[in-house]
Amino acid sequence: MLFLLLMVGGIVVYTLFDPNKSVWMPKCPFRLLTGWNCPACGLQRALHALLHGRFAEALSYNYFFVVSIPYVIALFVAEALKRIPRGDNFIRAVEHPVLARVYIILFIAWGIIRNLLQV
């Protein structure tokens, strides 16, 4: 229940406040220290853009985040299905260790690629 409240609160905050214009929104410590983009850089701006229906703008901030949304939704659905006995196959597929490892590898690769190609 607490997680759901935090998620709804986060959505409200990112709908109402633009991270580009808000001084109090958190900044990426990795970027502040190195000048490079971490794999998650642009996530706040992308989320704000998505919540306002600006898909192309969200992609320009962080491709990986936008493309990852279906997988993240599937993880939430799998978590909800744990309370229902008939969701076992879906849960096993979504939470399979190989899929999790591939996601982590792609996340790290995205961080490297975005800095090499300046994306």
ZALUMZA-968000 format. One record per residue: x, y, z of N, C-alpha, C in turn; residue in three letters; residue number from 1. Coordinates in nm, 2 decimals. Layout:
residues N
SITE     n_c1     n_c2     n_c3    ca_c1    ca_c2    ca_c3     c_c1     c_c2     c_c3   residuo   num
SITE        X        Y        Z        X        Y        Z        X        Y        Z       ALA   NUM
...
***
This chain:
residues 119
SITE     n_c1     n_c2     n_c3    ca_c1    ca_c2    ca_c3     c_c1     c_c2     c_c3   residuo   num
SITE     0.08    -0.12     0.00     0.00     0.00     0.00     0.09     0.13     0.00       MET     1
SITE     0.19     0.12     0.08     0.28     0.24     0.09     0.35     0.26    -0.05       LEU     2
SITE     0.39     0.15    -0.12     0.45     0.16    -0.25     0.35     0.23    -0.35       PHE     3
SITE     0.23     0.19    -0.34     0.13     0.24    -0.43     0.11     0.39    -0.41       LEU     4
SITE     0.11     0.43    -0.28     0.09     0.57    -0.25     0.21     0.65    -0.30       LEU     5
SITE     0.33     0.60    -0.28     0.45     0.67    -0.33     0.45     0.68    -0.48       LEU     6
SITE     0.41     0.57    -0.55     0.40     0.58    -0.69     0.30     0.68    -0.74       MET     7
SITE     0.19     0.69    -0.68     0.08     0.79    -0.72     0.14     0.93    -0.69       VAL     8
SITE     0.20     0.94    -0.57     0.26     1.07    -0.54     0.36     1.12    -0.64       GLY     9
SITE     0.45     1.02    -0.68     0.55     1.05    -0.78     0.49     1.09    -0.91       GLY    10
SITE     0.39     1.03    -0.95     0.32     1.06    -1.08     0.26     1.20    -1.07       ILE    11
SITE     0.20     1.23    -0.96     0.15     1.37    -0.94     0.26     1.47    -0.94       VAL    12
SITE     0.37     1.45    -0.88     0.48     1.54    -0.87     0.53     1.56    -1.02       VAL    13
SITE     0.56     1.45    -1.09     0.62     1.47    -1.22     0.52     1.52    -1.33       TYR    14
SITE     0.39     1.51    -1.29     0.29     1.57    -1.38     0.29     1.72    -1.36       THR    15
SITE     0.29     1.76    -1.24     0.28     1.91    -1.20     0.41     1.99    -1.22       LEU    16
SITE     0.52     1.93    -1.20     0.65     2.00    -1.20     0.74     1.95    -1.31       PHE    17
SITE     0.79     2.04    -1.39     0.88     2.01    -1.50     1.03     2.01    -1.44       ASP    18
SITE     1.09     1.89    -1.45     1.23     1.88    -1.40     1.33     1.98    -1.47       PRO    19
SITE     1.30     2.02    -1.59     1.38     2.12    -1.66     1.38     2.26    -1.59       ASN    20
SITE     1.27     2.29    -1.53     1.25     2.42    -1.47     1.25     2.42    -1.32       LYS    21
SITE     1.25     2.30    -1.25     1.25     2.29    -1.11     1.39     2.28    -1.05       SER    22
SITE     1.43     2.37    -0.97     1.56     2.37    -0.91     1.57     2.26    -0.81       VAL    23
SITE     1.46     2.23    -0.74     1.47     2.13    -0.63     1.46     1.99    -0.68       TRP    24
SITE     1.44     1.96    -0.81     1.44     1.82    -0.85     1.58     1.77    -0.85       MET    25
SITE     1.60     1.64    -0.81     1.73     1.58    -0.79     1.81     1.58    -0.93       PRO    26
SITE     1.94     1.61    -0.92     2.03     1.60    -1.03     2.11     1.47    -1.02       LYS    27
SITE     2.15     1.43    -1.14     2.23     1.30    -1.14     2.37     1.32    -1.09       CYS    28
SITE     2.40     1.25    -0.98     2.54     1.27    -0.92     2.65     1.22    -1.01       PRO    29
SITE     2.62     1.12    -1.09     2.72     1.06    -1.18     2.76     1.17    -1.29       PHE    30
SITE     2.65     1.24    -1.34     2.68     1.34    -1.44     2.75     1.46    -1.38       ARG    31
SITE     2.71     1.50    -1.25     2.77     1.61    -1.19     2.92     1.59    -1.16       LEU    32
SITE     2.96     1.46    -1.13     3.10     1.42    -1.10     3.18     1.40    -1.23       LEU    33
SITE     3.12     1.34    -1.33     3.20     1.30    -1.45     3.17     1.38    -1.57       THR    34
SITE     3.05     1.44    -1.58     3.02     1.51    -1.70     2.95     1.41    -1.81       GLY    35
SITE     2.95     1.28    -1.77     2.89     1.18    -1.86     2.75     1.15    -1.82       TRP    36
SITE     2.67     1.11    -1.91     2.53     1.06    -1.88     2.53     0.92    -1.83       ASN    37
SITE     2.47     0.90    -1.72     2.45     0.76    -1.67     2.33     0.70    -1.75       CYS    38
SITE     2.31     0.57    -1.74     2.20     0.51    -1.82     2.06     0.57    -1.79       PRO    39
SITE     2.05     0.62    -1.67     1.92     0.68    -1.63     1.90     0.83    -1.65       ALA    40
SITE     2.01     0.89    -1.69     2.00     1.04    -1.71     1.89     1.07    -1.81       CYS    41
SITE     1.81     1.17    -1.78     1.70     1.21    -1.86     1.57     1.14    -1.82       GLY    42
SITE     1.57     1.05    -1.73     1.45     0.97    -1.69     1.34     1.07    -1.63       LEU    43
SITE     1.38     1.16    -1.55     1.28     1.25    -1.49     1.21     1.33    -1.60       GLN    44
SITE     1.29     1.39    -1.69     1.24     1.47    -1.80     1.15     1.38    -1.89       ARG    45
SITE     1.20     1.26    -1.92     1.12     1.17    -2.01     0.99     1.13    -1.94       ALA    46
SITE     0.99     1.11    -1.81     0.86     1.08    -1.74     0.77     1.19    -1.75       LEU    47
SITE     0.82     1.31    -1.73     0.73     1.43    -1.73     0.67     1.45    -1.87       HIS    48
SITE     0.76     1.43    -1.98     0.71     1.44    -2.11     0.60     1.33    -2.14       ALA    49
SITE     0.63     1.21    -2.10     0.53     1.10    -2.12     0.39     1.13    -2.05       LEU    50
SITE     0.40     1.18    -1.93     0.28     1.21    -1.86     0.20     1.33    -1.92       LEU    51
SITE     0.26     1.40    -2.01     0.20     1.51    -2.09     0.17     1.47    -2.23       HIS    52
SITE     0.19     1.34    -2.26     0.16     1.28    -2.40     0.27     1.32    -2.50       GLY    53
SITE     0.39     1.36    -2.46     0.49     1.40    -2.56     0.59     1.28    -2.58       ARG    54
SITE     0.55     1.18    -2.65     0.63     1.06    -2.67     0.76     1.08    -2.73       PHE    55
SITE     0.77     1.16    -2.84     0.89     1.18    -2.91     0.99     1.26    -2.83       ALA    56
SITE     0.94     1.35    -2.75     1.03     1.43    -2.66     1.08     1.34    -2.55       GLU    57
SITE     1.00     1.25    -2.50     1.04     1.15    -2.40     1.15     1.06    -2.45       ALA    58
SITE     1.14     1.02    -2.58     1.25     0.94    -2.64     1.38     1.02    -2.65       LEU    59
SITE     1.37     1.15    -2.68     1.49     1.23    -2.69     1.56     1.24    -2.56       SER    60
SITE     1.49     1.23    -2.45     1.56     1.24    -2.32     1.62     1.11    -2.28       TYR    61
SITE     1.55     1.00    -2.30     1.61     0.87    -2.26     1.54     0.76    -2.33       ASN    62
SITE     1.60     0.71    -2.44     1.54     0.60    -2.52     1.51     0.48    -2.44       TYR    63
SITE     1.61     0.44    -2.36     1.60     0.31    -2.29     1.49     0.31    -2.19       PHE    64
SITE     1.47     0.42    -2.12     1.36     0.43    -2.02     1.22     0.41    -2.10       PHE    65
SITE     1.20     0.48    -2.21     1.07     0.47    -2.28     1.05     0.33    -2.33       VAL    66
SITE     1.16     0.27    -2.39     1.15     0.13    -2.44     1.13     0.03    -2.33       VAL    67
SITE     1.18     0.06    -2.21     1.17    -0.04    -2.10     1.03    -0.04    -2.03       SER    68
SITE     0.95     0.06    -2.06     0.82     0.07    -1.99     0.74    -0.06    -1.99       ILE    69
SITE     0.72    -0.12    -2.11     0.64    -0.25    -2.11     0.70    -0.36    -2.02       PRO    70
SITE     0.83    -0.37    -2.01     0.89    -0.47    -1.92     0.87    -0.43    -1.78       TYR    71
SITE     0.88    -0.31    -1.74     0.85    -0.26    -1.61     0.70    -0.29    -1.57       VAL    72
SITE     0.61    -0.26    -1.66     0.47    -0.29    -1.64     0.45    -0.44    -1.62       ILE    73
SITE     0.52    -0.52    -1.70     0.51    -0.66    -1.69     0.55    -0.71    -1.55       ALA    74
SITE     0.66    -0.65    -1.50     0.71    -0.68    -1.36     0.60    -0.65    -1.25       LEU    75
SITE     0.54    -0.53    -1.27     0.43    -0.49    -1.17     0.31    -0.59    -1.18       PHE    76
SITE     0.28    -0.63    -1.31     0.17    -0.72    -1.32     0.20    -0.86    -1.26       VAL    77
SITE     0.33    -0.90    -1.28     0.37    -1.03    -1.22     0.37    -1.02    -1.07       ALA    78
SITE     0.40    -0.91    -1.02     0.40    -0.90    -0.87     0.25    -0.90    -0.82       GLU    79
SITE     0.16    -0.84    -0.90     0.02    -0.85    -0.86    -0.04    -0.99    -0.87       ALA    80
SITE     0.01    -1.06    -0.98    -0.04    -1.20    -1.00     0.01    -1.30    -0.90       LEU    81
SITE     0.11    -1.26    -0.82     0.16    -1.36    -0.72     0.05    -1.39    -0.62       LYS    82
SITE    -0.05    -1.31    -0.61    -0.16    -1.33    -0.52    -0.27    -1.42    -0.58       ARG    83
SITE    -0.25    -1.44    -0.71    -0.35    -1.53    -0.78    -0.28    -1.65    -0.83       ILE    84
SITE    -0.33    -1.77    -0.80    -0.26    -1.89    -0.83    -0.25    -1.92    -0.98       PRO    85
SITE    -0.32    -1.86    -1.06    -0.32    -1.90    -1.21    -0.22    -1.81    -1.28       ARG    86
SITE    -0.14    -1.73    -1.22    -0.05    -1.64    -1.29     0.09    -1.70    -1.29       GLY    87
SITE     0.12    -1.82    -1.26     0.25    -1.87    -1.24     0.34    -1.87    -1.37       ASP    88
SITE     0.28    -1.91    -1.48     0.36    -1.91    -1.61     0.41    -1.77    -1.64       ASN    89
SITE     0.32    -1.67    -1.63     0.35    -1.53    -1.66     0.46    -1.48    -1.57       PHE    90
SITE     0.45    -1.51    -1.44     0.55    -1.47    -1.34     0.68    -1.53    -1.37       ILE    91
SITE     0.68    -1.66    -1.40     0.81    -1.73    -1.43     0.88    -1.67    -1.55       ARG    92
SITE     0.80    -1.63    -1.65     0.86    -1.57    -1.77     0.92    -1.44    -1.75       ALA    93
SITE     0.84    -1.35    -1.68     0.88    -1.21    -1.66     1.00    -1.20    -1.56       VAL    94
SITE     1.00    -1.29    -1.46     1.10    -1.28    -1.36     1.21    -1.38    -1.38       GLU    95
SITE     1.22    -1.43    -1.50     1.33    -1.53    -1.53     1.46    -1.47    -1.52       HIS    96
SITE     1.56    -1.53    -1.45     1.69    -1.47    -1.43     1.76    -1.43    -1.56       PRO    97
SITE     1.74    -1.50    -1.67     1.81    -1.47    -1.79     1.75    -1.33    -1.84       VAL    98
SITE     1.62    -1.32    -1.83     1.56    -1.19    -1.88     1.61    -1.08    -1.79       LEU    99
SITE     1.62    -1.10    -1.66     1.67    -0.99    -1.57     1.82    -0.96    -1.61       ALA   100
SITE     1.90    -1.06    -1.64     2.04    -1.03    -1.67     2.05    -0.96    -1.80       ARG   101
SITE     1.97    -1.00    -1.90     1.97    -0.93    -2.03     1.93    -0.78    -2.01       VAL   102
SITE     1.83    -0.76    -1.93     1.79    -0.62    -1.91     1.90    -0.54    -1.84       TYR   103
SITE     1.97    -0.60    -1.75     2.08    -0.53    -1.68     2.20    -0.50    -1.78       ILE   104
SITE     2.23    -0.60    -1.86     2.33    -0.58    -1.96     2.29    -0.47    -2.06       ILE   105
SITE     2.17    -0.47    -2.11     2.12    -0.37    -2.20     2.13    -0.23    -2.14       LEU   106
SITE     2.09    -0.22    -2.01     2.10    -0.10    -1.93     2.24    -0.04    -1.93       PHE   107
SITE     2.33    -0.13    -1.90     2.47    -0.08    -1.90     2.52    -0.05    -2.04       ILE   108
SITE     2.49    -0.13    -2.13     2.53    -0.10    -2.27     2.47     0.03    -2.32       ALA   109
SITE     2.34     0.06    -2.28     2.28     0.19    -2.31     2.37     0.31    -2.25       TRP   110
SITE     2.41     0.29    -2.13     2.49     0.39    -2.07     2.62     0.42    -2.14       GLY   111
SITE     2.68     0.32    -2.19     2.81     0.33    -2.27     2.78     0.39    -2.41       ILE   112
SITE     2.68     0.34    -2.48     2.65     0.38    -2.61     2.61     0.53    -2.61       ILE   113
SITE     2.52     0.57    -2.52     2.48     0.70    -2.52     2.59     0.81    -2.50       ARG   114
SITE     2.69     0.77    -2.43     2.81     0.86    -2.41     2.90     0.85    -2.53       ASN   115
SITE     2.92     0.74    -2.60     3.00     0.73    -2.72     2.94     0.80    -2.83       LEU   116
SITE     2.81     0.79    -2.85     2.74     0.85    -2.96     2.68     0.98    -2.93       LEU   117
SITE     2.70     1.03    -2.80     2.64     1.15    -2.76     2.49     1.16    -2.78       GLN   118
SITE     2.42     1.05    -2.74     2.27     1.05    -2.76     2.20     1.09    -2.64       VAL   119
***
